[in-house]
């Protein structure tokens, strides 16, 4: 590296035409938007082509590439190799990865300063014996705001702009004639693991480019933050919502929340200073081997208001820099608004202005790096619809009112309902247009609608209904909530985004019907109510399974908490370990216990088929 500050950019090549004659020398290129100062600003490049039948013989086609200062090379989405020294370009065999038709080469680069550039020569041999040569030049297209799948051959880059050209490789300053190319794997402190064959290439790397908060099989998710994150250990609704969303994926979670903590790790200092607290934070993040890190800070830092903005952003930078070498995909959860619960509690108006400011800072910070951001400050209130029946003899004679529920105990700290609500709001942001579980049947006519479930063995004859429902996910857990007038209702997460699970049946003979699920009675309704609006299902074996899944998550969280933060840590690991340090051998013994509960979680997260029966009953 030649300079001191940091910049990032990503390059994509797609080819519209491929000439068989040799092209001009490779040019150093960059984004026209950042050509004068590339520091910290990602940039993305594309160029397109369709290719005849490629020669996939080993060594037939190659890329010669260098970048100031690091890069990661991909071909048609597969990672090929990497380098971190612009003086030493690398030659890669890309023959096995080329396809007839559309192809894409992508390069991820990082520069340590405002001066940055990429230069590449590409040589492709086709089965007709021709060699097609092209290099980086002004025909490549660039953008600073790529969208998902930007690296794919069929991506539409119509709104991208031409790349800026600095000059020829080996002829333009500051690089001049100082680049040498070799086919030996590049070396770097981020340890790329290049192998001789393309198929076996694997490159652990830092999180890069824009990504959506989509979890993958075998992900290890670390929740990192303050009191909001720590108390999730006691409620488990956020982890439950994310676990239930991916029933077929093995996703595990580790909660590293710490009460009163800040982005600088201040609360974790124990008997040391802020530096020790931050080191303790980083140590445990790395120890958890995360593939995803959800960072939730800003709630406490916002008390500093505008005066603390610069320090907070600097803290975010230092935190991300300290943990990004884990290779984990990073996302942010913003702070939520304080509630106004009235006297004697103070008005939160001023602090909410600060929270909105800091939420915006985090959103901007994440956006500039292409990282996901979950906005809790602007989440919708927690409310439900309450119907009051005026005349029991007339189902239509009723009024509808919206009832809002407080979600904190003291303006700031979330209650159980608060965590339940936040979990559902997170899922709502991941799925902006969620579908409800809704089944509409017609006697003698089968299923009109079956949303968010698959029906099997459906029978609608002789005034009876039966079917087996196979659901893709478990329902959100239910809560018993006290209402005015000594009443209580059951809330489901679905009620806050869309109606509860509903079963509607038209054309039933006049009678009162009982709904049984897996042989157990759950609800009664008249034939009129079943026709419109239908039975709202807030209890079922699936709901019970969701509750058991949450109980397992809470048990796992408790075990990990004792492993991560033992109550007698001072005696086990700190300055009094000379007294009881021999008992520290018990701490690793929590790991098999945690893994045992996680195997139970893996079983409980998968929905089971349920048998529904609707039959007339005598009143």
Phi, psi and omega in degrees: 000143185255345186223191193243327184271184194237143176211157179224148171202155182235140184241140175231135179242127170226141192248128178271328178216145184234109182276144179278339179279159181294136177274173177294172181299151178301145178250148170283127183232163177198177179288136177295338180284336184233020185297333182267341179200097185272003188303118172068013183246109178298145175221147186231140184230147177221153169207140191242154174198159168246138188242143172289194182295113182284150173275112184266013175298141181304127178088359183291321182234145184211162171238131171251121191220146170212155179210147175262100012235336179234161178207161169227125186259134176230147176231122182050040176088347181267136179283133186251312183184184184203161176206159181222028178216110185297337178291333186246091175288161184233146178254127181239136174278117182248010186306314184293344187264350183279147181231156173291132183102220186283137179225155180223133171245132180235144179226127175259127183233156173221139179240143181278003183202189181289341177267126182209156179190159176229138175224134182212144172243134180236129179237119183237129179253132178254167186293346176280004177090357181274148175248124182255125185240133174209157185225169175298134179198191187286351179281351178285145183255150187225156172205158174257353184229073181286160176250173182302144180069023179301335184274357184273151183301325186269009181294139181273113181251029184300331182265009176276165183237162182297144177290155175271137181253129178270326183150178185291146171304135179073005181231353186237141177284153008271004186275320180052216185262048187251011182258127175241143182250141180219154177265009176279144179303137178291155179246150179191159182288351175267007168052065173293141182250073181283136178240163184298329182256141182299319184301328184267000184295131173218133184229101171298139184207168177289156176301142184212155173064172179287142175215155177262151183287079179238119184275151184243165178299137180070018174291143171246112185260125175256126174264119186236126179171205187259214183302321179306316180285317183300317183286347172299334176304323184276346184243317172075007186289324180293313178297321178299314182299318181286325178293313182293335181290338182234068186296334183266001183250138179273093183244129179244158186230146173227123182264115179248032177290153180214124184304135177071009186284162177231176181297345179266001178071026187298320184287345183271004187292338182055253182258007180249199180262188182300323181298318179296321179299317180294319178296323178295319178300308183297321180302315183284327175301312181293324182295334182278353180050057185284152167253342176222136176235120176260113185259124181233086176235173178116336182296315180278321182298332183296342178296342177280349177063208183298329182295337183260006186300308184299317180295322181294314179297321176297321178295319176300316179301314183293323180295311181298318180298325184284335185247353184289341179286357172290343184083002183287150172280128187254139175220162184237142171245120183283164178289153180261162182287143174285143180275151173259097181267004177082173180302150007275003179287145183289159177291133181269010188305310182296316181292328177294329174296319177294318181296321178295321177299313184288327174299318178295323178297317180293319179299317179294316179303314180293317182298322180294339181251006179067031182253147181295149177223128176256119185269107176264341182296323183258018179293154182290154179295163177270109180213166175217166178268132179239121178263136174246119182274116181279317183234108182303333183281345181237100183301335182277349182272080182210159179244152181244129177226149177262130180245123180264137181250135172291146182242005175235163179265340186211033185084329190243309188272130184290142171274182175301316177300323180298315179292322177299316181292314180300319179301317180290328178289326175297314178297322179298327178283333176283332179232083185302333179235071183292151177258142180270153170287115184212125178236125178238121183241158176229125183305127180077356184239358178081203185271126173275318180220137172219091184259135179061028174196160175241129182263138176229152177054045182284131176225128179224075182221156174056038177069018179231150179230137174209146177193163173252129180255128175247108185266146178286330181219162174286155175287162173295147179294159180257157177230141172273119183241130176288139180241163176302146178082029178057033177253161178222146176230164175255123178261141169243154179301332182295330183295336182274347178244323181200170183301160177296169176305129186232133172247121181238134179227125180256147174085016178287145174299153182298119181180176170258137187240148177248133177263122175245137177236122185053038175086353181255135180285131182239335184198160174230150179199153176281167178297329178291316180295324179292327179287324180192116015266355185102174179271126174274119185264105178249356176224139180187169174302328178293320176296320178297321179295321177298321177296319180293324177298317179296320179300320179293321178297317179297320179295317178297318179298320179297316180296317180292324179300318179292329177286318185279323183223069181299142185299328181254042184301326180300322181278334183274320190230342188257214194287352176250019182294343178294345181270313184227020182301339179296338180280356179297341180296342182283336185298313177298342181289350175286336185301308179297330177292319178297315182294328178295317179291325179296328175294327176291318177301319180299327178283318186286338183286345183268120180298150177249149177300144179234138179263121180256137177224134178233117184221148179292146178229154177272133179274000000 
